[in-house]
Amino acid sequence: MLRVGLTGGIASGKSTVASMLRDRDYPVLDADALAREFLEPGQDAYKEVVAQFGEEILLPGGPRGGRSGAVDRKKFAAIVFTDATKRAKLNQIIHPRVRQVASDWFAALNYPGGPALAFEDAALILESGARSSLDRIVVCWCRPEQQLQRLLERGMSAEDARLRIAAQMPLDEKRKLADEVIDCSGSIEETERQVDRMLAKLKQS
């Protein structure tokens, strides 16, 4: 079984491609959703994050202004996306845990008669150094102006959108490090054709 990393910049079409892979019955692990789960109250990573960044990142709650316990994701994002050092500290807490879950997930799927391909869907595969644990890397991309427009359509401000884009490795650099690339700047049908070609090629490798 090939362990395939599916990555790309924010709003580059990665989630659309992941959905297409699931529609074709390929297992896909949403590592970004895992990272969000690790920030839920009660998780060890949550405790580390609160200890590192302070309770001011938590949502206020209750009639007396007590803490509800949940991370205020919008406030926290504003902190880590404007400060590379703080973003690195967050990644040091979250990424090892994501890697362990992904490793266990791939191992559980690697059995006789199991899937030929399994995909880890994660925005920061290349930035986090996870490439070494994967057999192939697929990078989804689109034109920079499309990336920005898609984020604006999601309700993000132009400033926040640019900060999110700047916090990731440029798409051109990601494409250079890819084994396969999928251009998500065109129609859904065009993207689907590329996905099918990519799958056929990976199954032959």
N, C-alpha and C positions, 0 to 999 in steps of 0.2 A: 504493500500500500504506500502510495506517495503522500507525504504530508505537505500540503500546499498552503502557503501564506497568501491571503487575499488582502491587498492593501491599496492605498491611494490617499490623496489629500481629502480634507473635509469637503463634502458636497461635490465629489468628483465622480460619483456613480457607483461606488463600492457596494452600498447597501442594495442597490438595484440588481447588481450582478449576483450578490449573495442570494437574493430572492430567486433569481433565475436558476441558480445551482440547486436550491432546495426544491424548486419545481421539477427538476430533473432527477430528484431523489438522491442527491449527493449530501452527505453529512456536512454541516457547516456549524462551527462553534463561533458564537458572537462574543469575542473577547472584550469588546468595548462595553457590552452589557455586563459582563463579569466584573469589569473594573468599577462600574457604577454600583453593583451589588456589594462590593467590598467596602463601599463608603456608607453602607447602611448601619444604623445603630446595632451594637452587639457584635459586630465583626471585629476581629483583632486589628485589621487595617484601619478601621474607623477610629479605634482607640489611639492608634499611633498618629493618625492624621490630626486628631483633636489635640493630642499632647504636643505635636509639632507646631500647629498653626494657631492653637488657642480656641476657646469656646466662642469667640466672636464670629466664627464661621458657621455657627449653628443658628437655626431658625428660632426666633423668639416665639413663645407660646404660652397660653394660659392667662387667666385674668390678672395674675400678679406679675406678668412679664417673665415668667420662668422659661427655661429652655425646653423646646419640644423634643430636642435630641437629634433631629434630622439635620443633615448638612444643608445649608442654604446654597444650593448649587450655583445659582446665578452670582451670588456674592463671592463664592469660592473661585468660580471661573474667572471673575474679574481680577482676583489676586494672582492666580497662577499663570494666567495668560499675559500678564504685564510684567512678570518677574521671572526670568529664566532660572534663577537660582532656586526659587520656591517651587517652580514647576519640576525641576530636577529632583528636589526632595520628595515631592509627591510621587514621582515616577519610581524612585528608589523604594518606596513603600508598596506601591501597587504592582509594578511589573513582575517582581519575582513570584508573587502569588498567582498572577495570571499565567505565567510560564509553567508553574507546577500543575495547575488545573489543565492547561492545554496538553502537557506531556502525558498526564494520566488519561485524558480523553482520547488522544491518538493511540495510546497503548491498548486501550479497551476495544478499539475498532480494528486493530491489527490481528485478525484471526483468519484461518483458512476459510475461503468463501466469502470473506468480508468485502467491503468496498475497495475498488481500485484506487480511489482518490478520496481524501478527506481534506476539508478546507478550514483554516483558522482565519476568520474575518476580523482584522484589527487595523486600526489607523496607524499605529506606531510600531509596526513590525521592524522596519528598517532602523528607526530612531532608537529603539530599545535594545538592539543587538540580538533580537530573537531569530534572525535569519539563520544562524548557525544550527538551530534545532529543527529546521525545515528543509525539505528536499527541493522545493521549487517556490519561486515568488511570482505572483501575478499582480501587476500594478494597473489599477483603473485610473484613467485620467480624462480630463476635459480641458477646454481652453480656459485660461485664467479669468476672462471676463464672464464666462458661464459660471465658474465656481463662485465668484462674488455675487452674481445675480441670483443664484440659487439660495445663497445664505440670506440675502435681502428678502427673498420671497418667503423664507421661513420666519421672518419677523425680526431678524437680527439687524442691529444698526451697522452702518458701513464701517464705523471704527472697530466695533467688536469683530466683525467679519474679517477685516484685514489683520487684526491681532491673532485670530484663530489660524488663519492661513499662514501667517509669518511664523507661528510657533511650530510648524511642521516643516520637514524637509521639503524643498521645492519639488514640484511634480516632475520637472525635467530631470532632476537628480535621481528621483525614484525610478523613473523609466529606464535610466542607464543601468540600474542595479537589478532590473527585472529579468526573469526568464521568459515571461510572456507579458504582453501589454494589451489592454482592452480600451479602445477609444470610446468613451461614453458621451461624446459631444454631439452625436447624431441621434437618429431615431431609435426607439426601443427595438425595432426590428433589426436595425444594423448592429446594435449591441448584442442581441440574441444570436445573430449569425457568428459574431466573433467569439461568443461564449462557446458555441458548439464546436468551432474550429479549435479553440484552446483545449477543450475537453478531449477531443479526438487526438490532438497532438500529445497531451500529457499521458493519455492511456497507452500510447505507443512507445513512450520513453522508458 
